[in-house]
């Protein structure tokens, strides 16, 4: 029985923001395209250098949301293994 891993990763963008995405191993089947994929971009962004309290709170909330999505995907992969 293969176990899958889901990691939360960050990518620095040109505009100074950080994009959050999930990295799957082994790759999973995307039902829309019927192709295997290793990444799922979450459309959640962090400020690289937050300038005020609102941006800091936004970073914390987006990171927390991304972690919850990561846990949900990990649980989905483990359900399919059983």
C-alpha positions as a LaTeX table, in Angstrom:
\begin{tabular}{lrrr}
\hline
Residue & $x$ (\AA) & $y$ (\AA) & $z$ (\AA) \\
\hline
Unk1 & 0.00 & 0.00 & 0.00 \\
Unk2 & 1.46 & 3.36 & $-1.09$ \\
Unk3 & 1.24 & 6.33 & 1.19 \\
Unk4 & 0.87 & 9.76 & $-0.30$ \\
Unk5 & 2.42 & 12.98 & 0.93 \\
Unk6 & 0.98 & 16.45 & 0.67 \\
Unk7 & 3.32 & 19.34 & 1.41 \\
Unk8 & 2.50 & 23.00 & 1.61 \\
Unk9 & 5.00 & 24.98 & $-0.41$ \\
Unk10 & 5.63 & 28.66 & $-1.13$ \\
Unk11 & 6.71 & 30.37 & $-4.33$ \\
Unk12 & 8.00 & 33.94 & $-4.49$ \\
Unk13 & 6.28 & 35.94 & $-7.22$ \\
Unk14 & 7.68 & 38.90 & $-9.15$ \\
Unk15 & 5.29 & 41.36 & $-7.50$ \\
Unk16 & 6.69 & 40.64 & $-4.02$ \\
Unk17 & 3.89 & 38.33 & $-2.95$ \\
Unk18 & 4.25 & 34.66 & $-1.99$ \\
Unk19 & 1.96 & 32.11 & $-3.62$ \\
Unk20 & 0.89 & 29.04 & $-1.64$ \\
Unk21 & 0.45 & 25.65 & $-3.30$ \\
Unk22 & 0.24 & 21.98 & $-2.45$ \\
Unk23 & 2.82 & 19.48 & $-3.70$ \\
Unk24 & 1.57 & 15.88 & $-4.04$ \\
Unk25 & 3.69 & 12.75 & $-4.05$ \\
Unk26 & 2.92 & 10.51 & $-5.81$ \\
Unk27 & 1.09 & 12.60 & $-8.43$ \\
Unk28 & $-2.71$ & 12.51 & $-8.33$ \\
Unk29 & $-5.19$ & 12.26 & $-11.20$ \\
Unk30 & $-6.88$ & 15.55 & $-12.10$ \\
Unk31 & $-10.47$ & 14.61 & $-12.95$ \\
Unk32 & $-11.00$ & 17.67 & $-15.18$ \\
Unk33 & $-8.06$ & 17.01 & $-17.52$ \\
Unk34 & $-7.57$ & 13.25 & $-16.91$ \\
Unk35 & $-3.85$ & 13.88 & $-16.45$ \\
Unk36 & $-1.61$ & 13.34 & $-13.46$ \\
Unk37 & $-0.53$ & 16.45 & $-11.58$ \\
Unk38 & 1.82 & 17.16 & $-8.68$ \\
Unk39 & 0.66 & 20.66 & $-7.80$ \\
Unk40 & $-2.51$ & 22.40 & $-6.73$ \\
Unk41 & $-2.29$ & 26.18 & $-6.57$ \\
Unk42 & $-4.53$ & 27.47 & $-3.80$ \\
Unk43 & $-4.93$ & 31.08 & $-4.98$ \\
Unk44 & $-3.84$ & 32.19 & $-1.53$ \\
Unk45 & $-1.09$ & 34.76 & $-1.20$ \\
Unk46 & 1.13 & 36.11 & 1.55 \\
Unk47 & 2.83 & 39.47 & 1.78 \\
Unk48 & 6.60 & 38.98 & 1.73 \\
Unk49 & 7.16 & 42.02 & 3.93 \\
Unk50 & 3.89 & 43.02 & 5.62 \\
Unk51 & 3.78 & 46.78 & 6.15 \\
Unk52 & 0.93 & 47.03 & 8.65 \\
Unk53 & $-1.17$ & 45.01 & 11.07 \\
Unk54 & $-3.85$ & 44.23 & 8.44 \\
Unk55 & $-1.31$ & 42.58 & 6.15 \\
Unk56 & 0.13 & 40.59 & 9.08 \\
Unk57 & $-3.32$ & 39.31 & 10.04 \\
Unk58 & $-4.04$ & 38.50 & 6.40 \\
Unk59 & $-0.82$ & 36.43 & 6.25 \\
Unk60 & $-1.78$ & 34.49 & 9.38 \\
Unk61 & $-5.31$ & 33.78 & 8.13 \\
Unk62 & $-4.19$ & 32.71 & 4.64 \\
Unk63 & $-1.50$ & 30.44 & 6.04 \\
Unk64 & $-3.99$ & 28.86 & 8.44 \\
Unk65 & $-6.48$ & 28.31 & 5.59 \\
Unk66 & $-3.77$ & 26.70 & 3.45 \\
Unk67 & $-2.80$ & 24.37 & 6.31 \\
Unk68 & $-6.44$ & 23.28 & 6.71 \\
Unk69 & $-6.67$ & 22.54 & 2.97 \\
Unk70 & $-3.42$ & 20.56 & 3.21 \\
Unk71 & $-4.81$ & 18.43 & 6.04 \\
Unk72 & $-8.04$ & 17.85 & 4.12 \\
Unk73 & $-6.15$ & 16.69 & 0.99 \\
Unk74 & $-3.91$ & 14.43 & 3.10 \\
Unk75 & $-6.99$ & 12.80 & 4.63 \\
Unk76 & $-8.53$ & 12.32 & 1.17 \\
Unk77 & $-5.37$ & 10.57 & $-0.07$ \\
Unk78 & $-5.30$ & 8.29 & 2.98 \\
Unk79 & $-8.97$ & 7.35 & 2.49 \\
Unk80 & $-8.19$ & 6.15 & $-1.04$ \\
Unk81 & $-5.28$ & 4.04 & 0.29 \\
Unk82 & $-7.54$ & 2.11 & 2.66 \\
\hline
\end{tabular}
